Amino acid sequence: MQRVTALLIAAVIFFPVNGFSQTRRRTTTRSGRSAAAPKASEIQRDGATRVADQIKILTRFIYLLGGVAKGLEGVDDAARRNEASPAILEQAKKNKETVRTSIQSVREGLDKLEIDFRTTPELQRYYIKLAGVAAGASSAEDQAGANQFDKAGRTLLEVVNHLTDVLLEMR
């Protein structure tokens, strides 16, 4: 008898009790309306993330452009005084082309952002605020083409301000 009692106590202790619990799990169903709302907010969040990414790209680029523009101005001044070697002038020419290509790449990214906002129904209400950022980058591209790198950087700062306003609107 003691063995049976000990065996029963051991069985209760060592065997899981959840075997006696409810085995069927209950699930809740979502309505179609609530499923559509997160999708729209997710699209809006994605749009805000893309605007923030463009701000990060532009601010990093403007920071780097400041140093490069100052160096290029120094080389141009030295060239006017006939103090620059041909190797330095050639390197400056390559650097100028790199800056122009980079500004063109930034403009293309902003063009794509504008198109995405214009063609996505959930983002169209923000397109009005966003419109013109690619044109600003295009102006900076033209200024860089005319060797006005400092002015191009200032124009790109205005684009960053414009993007920041859009991001604030999207909050």
C-alpha positions, 0 to 999 in steps of 0.5 A: 500500500505504501508503494502504491501511495508513493507511486501515485505521489511520484506520478503526480509530481513528475508527470505534467499537469497540463495534460488535463488542461484545455487543448483547443486554443482560441483564436480571435479574428481580425476585421478587414477594416483594422487590417487596412489601417496598419498598412496605410500607416506602415506606408507612411512610416516607410515614406518618412524613413525614406525622407529621413534617409535622404536627409542623412545622405545630404547632410553627410554629403554637405559635410564632406563637400565643405572640406572638398570645396575649400580645397578646390578653391585653394587649388583654383587660387594657386592656379590663378597665381601659377603656383599649382603643379600640373599633377595637382590641377589634374587631381583637382579636375578629377575631384570636381568631376566626382563632386558633380557626379555625386550631386547628380546622384543625390538629385536622382535619389530626390527625383525618385523620392518625389515620384514615389510620393506622387504615385503612392496614394497614402503619401500624396498629401505630403507630395505638395510639401515635398515638391521642389526638392529635386529642383533644388538639387538640380540647381546645386548640380548647375552651380557645381557645373559652374565651379560654384561648389560653396554655393551648391552646398548652400543650395543643398542645405535649403533642400535639407531644410525642405526635407525636414519640413516634410518629415515634420509634417509626416509625424 
